[in-house]
């Protein structure tokens, strides 16, 4: 294991030494320097872990910048755009579930397709191992269509305890999660409709849909990408019982 800092690309040289492939997470401010150093070090192929927000058109200044830099780098590339990480539930709801068996949520009937992080990892691995997957872009989502209410109920079933769902206003939710801190505080304005994905105040990207969207060929499950059955949200909740308790 070799350590480096994406915000200080010169620290990555030891990590690049002898490597031929790179899995790159978002680093819009330094990506040009990163891919230049990677190419000079002999990296041949980059797998970009991006976001479904690029596919939806919400992201123009964050993951999109990384995708564009890698595509223009002269290196071979593959792009994985995950939708809603199931682990967001740990980062947003986890602290209050652990402390009070409680979730604060302004949009309990919002529909989503949360994806198990292991499904994302499986697609990344396939992209690393199969040269035929080069120059491919996959937007991947979970196999279940679930409301926030149903997600909370699934977590409650997994831990074997009731979880109270407090329906509040967006303003109340923002205040609650800003006080909680961490990921929830950093993303509260976007999650609850006060700014766009790109951070524009008053512009809203998050649709908070309460009906299942029609099938869209741009959004795929693990089974559609690799042929391996996708992991359900119930399995995800069971895998993370210890994290919630």
N, C-alpha and C positions, 0 to 999 in steps of 0.2 A: 504494500500500500504506500502510495506517494501522495503527499499533501500539496495543494496549490489553492490559489484564490482567483476566481474569475474576475474580480475587481482589480487584480494586479497580474496581468497576463504573463509578465516575466517569470512569475513563480511557477508557471505550468511547464516549463521546459523539461524538468526532471520527469514529470508525468508523461510527456510526449515521447521521451527517449525510448526508442525501440517499439513504440506502438504504431499500429497501422489504422486503427479505427478509434473514433471519438464519439461518445454520447454526450451531447451538449444541451444543458438546461439553459433557461433564459438568461441572457446577459447583454441587453441591448446597447449599453454604453461602451462596452469593450469588445464586442463581437468581431469587429474588423481586425483588431490586433490579435485576437485569439485565433481566428482562422488563418491569418498570415503566418503566425508562429507555428500553427499546426502543419500547414503545407510545407514550410521550410524544414520541419522536423521529420517529415516523411509520412505524416498521416495521409491516408488515401480516401477515407470514407467517413462521413459525419452523419450520425443519426440525431436529428433535432427533435427533442421533446417539446412540442409547441402547445397549442391550445385550440379547442373547438371554437373559441371566440374568433379565431382567424377565419374559419369556414363561415361563421355566421356574419362576418363583416363588422364585428364590434371592436376588434383589436387592430389598430393601425400603427401604434407607436411602441409596442412592447415585443410580443412574440413575432409579429410580422417583420420587424427589423432584423431579428436573428435569422429567420427563414430567408429573407432577401440576401443577406450577407453570405450565407452558406451557399445558396444557389449560384451566386456570382463569384465564388471563390476559386472555381476551377477544380474543386474536389468533387468526388462522387458524393451523393447525398440521398438520404431518405428522411421523410418527415412524418412524425406521429403527432396527431392532434387530439389529445384526450378531452372528453367532455368533463362534466362535474365529477371530481374525485370524491368517492365515497368517504375518504378520510377527512373531507371538509366537516363532516358531522362531528368528528373528534375535536377538531380545532375550534368549531363554533359552539356546539352543544356540549362537548365533553366535560368542561369544567363544572357546569351547572348540573349535569346528570350525576357526576361523581359526588358533588357536594350536597345536592338537594333532591335528586331524582326529578329534575325539572328542566323543561325546555321553553324558552321564550321565542315566539315566532309570530311575525305579523302576516305571513302568507301561508297558513297551514295547508291550503289546498293547491298550492303551486305544484305543477307536475315536473318531474325530472327523470333522468336516466343515470343515476349514480353508478360509477364504474369502480370495480375492485382494482386496487393498485397492482395486484399480481397480474391482472389481465393486461394492463399497460406494459408491465415488464415483459410479458410473453411476446407482445408485438415488437418491442424493442429488440429482444433477443432474436426473433425471427429475422428482423432487418439486419442484424449484425452477421448472422450465419448464412443467409441466402443471398448470393450475388444477384439473383434474378429480381430481387425486391428493390434494387437501386432505382433512384428517381421516382419513387412512389410516395404518394401522400395519402395517409389513412386518418380519417376522423373517427375516433372510436368512442363508443358509449356502452353503458351497461345494458343487460338484457331485459331489465324490469322497468316498467313505467309506473312510478310511485309518486304519490303526493308527499309533502313534508310530514303530514299527519301519519301516513302509512309507514314512512321511514322511522319515525319515533316509535310507533307500535312494534315494528320489527326489532328495534334495539331493545325495547322493553321485554319482548318475548325471549330474546337471546340471554339477557341478564337475569330473567326470572323475577323481575320486580316491576311494579307500576311506575310509569314516568308521567308526571303532570305536564300537560301542554297548555301554556299560558298564551292565549291569543291577545296580542297587544297591537297598538298602532305602530307604523314604521318609525315614528319619532321616538316612541318608548323603546322599541327594539334597538335603535341606534344608540340611545343613551345607555342602555343595559350593557351592550357589547363593547362600547367604548370604555366603560368602567371595567369590564372584564379584562381588557388588554389583549396583547398578542395578535394573532392572525385575525380574530374576530373584529378587533378594534380597527386594524389597518384596512379591512375590507367592508366595514359597516356601511359606508356611504354608497358603495356600489351595490351591495347585496340588498339594501332596503330602498333603493330608488332615488338616491339623492345626487348621484353623479354617474357618468358613463364609465364603461370599462377603461377608457383612456384617461379618466380622471377629470372630465369636463363637467363642472358643476351645473346642475339643472337639466342636463341631458341624460336620458334613461335608455339603457340597453336591455337590462334584465326584464323580460316580458311578464314574469309571474303568471304564466299560463295556468289555467285551471282545467283545461281539457287536453286530452292526449293529442299531440300533433300528428298529422298524417305521416305515413312512412316516407322517408327521404333517403334516396340512394347514396347521398353523401355521408350519411352517418351509419357506421357499421359496428357490429358486436365482434368480440373475439372470434366467435365461430365463423362469421362471414369473412374474417381476415385470414385466419390460420387453419380453420377447420376444427379447432379445439373448442369444446363447450365452454361458454362464458360462465363466469362465477356469478351467482345470484347475490342480491343484496342481503338475503338471509344468511348466506354463507359468510359474507363480509362481516355482518354483525356478530356472528358466532366466533369468527376469527379474532374479534377485538373485544370480547367480553372483559378481559382483564384491564384493557385500557379505559373502559367505562366504569369499572368498579374499583 
